[in-house]
Amino acid sequence: MKKKNIWAGLSLCLMLVAAGCGNNNAANTENAANAGNTPATTTNAPANAGAGDAKSYKIAISQYVEHPSLDATREGFLAALKDAGIVEGDNLKVDLENAQADQANNLSIAQKIAGDKNDLVLAIATPSAQSIVQNVKDTPILFAAVTDPLDAKIVTDLEHPGGNVSGASDTNPEAITRLMNFIATQFPNVKKLGLVINEGEPNAVVMADIAKKELDKHGIELVKAAITNTSEVKQAAESLVGRVDAFYITLDNSVVSGVDAIIQTANDNKIPFFSADRDTVEKGAFATVGFKYYDHGYQVGEMAVEVLKNGTSPGDMKVTMQEKLDVILNLKAAAAQGIEVTDAMKAEVADQASNIIQ
């Protein structure tokens, strides 16, 4: 009787051990299967460690019009998110809306975005930022390619914006001042500077006023040719031929969208053409004082990472501007416009390897 009890006990122990081993093996198999799905919150990886963020994000982008500077801004913004592990098509859904420089479209886009659920909204260019800020109240907003956020009433304080809005201005008044001084000193024969401008764009007006004040110091007259939309750019540029000694444009979305017509007019008539942005110089204007819009967008993208990953409120983030400025020259454009590029002009360029375009 005792032997039977002993053997029964041993059998029971063996069964329990086997069952325990089976459970451990099953658990190990399940853990191995789920190893790739471990949430990012269980690791100590830094926020910018790459595509390890298990959370999904949705952002809306309202862009006023397509042209190289604004497109480069958007590309830089998305690149900064990607570098932080927020990747479009992976854990990021992007709703890109383009108003095509139509104010009615711009308003409709803002109203649509206001009715959607997004983790963040990016507004590219002043008109887009104005409409988004007026309509989107509960979602974090960042802006880029905005000339004067205060004048446009996008924020009331650059250091402490408050609310749900911040971003980066693409204009440093020093850039305009330096470019006007460059024109005055390097082109002494320029007495009248022609400006194609849409005065319905506040950013264009602000920049034109800064340029005029600086030109007045040098006795140079700013002659305006007004437009209301991109289709009028060619006619406006041609109307300045014979009346001015050089062309200039601001960060005017309607004008930049039709800048090919100004480049052609400048080349055909051997008129020096100056712009407010690098992308237009790369396209065919002769000179500017500026920076890369891709870098500008990347800077705003880094702000977006702070908002999305760390929960930072845009209202607590100061509005930034571009500090690193340089003269940028296009030598092919110079040849097309009959400009003799002197050593003195080249000496104005700090980073000649990057900013003298051959």
Protein Blocks (a to p, Z undefined) as FASTA:
>chain_A
ZZmmmmmmmmmmmmmmmmmmmmmmmmmmmmmmmmmmgcfklpccdfknojfbfbdcdddd
ddfbdcfklmmmmmmmmmmmmmnopaghiloccddddeklpaklmmmmmmmmmmpccfbd
cdedjklmmmmmmmmmkbccddehifblmlnomafbfklngpjbdcddfbdfklmmmmmm
mmmmmmmmlmbdcddddfkbmklmmmmmmmmmmmmmnopacdddddfbfklmmmmmmmmg
ojacbdcddddfklmmmmmmmmmmmmmnopacddfbfklmmnopabdcdddfklmmmmmm
mmmmmmmmnopafklpccdddfbdcddddfklmmmnopacdfklmmmpmblmlmmcZZ
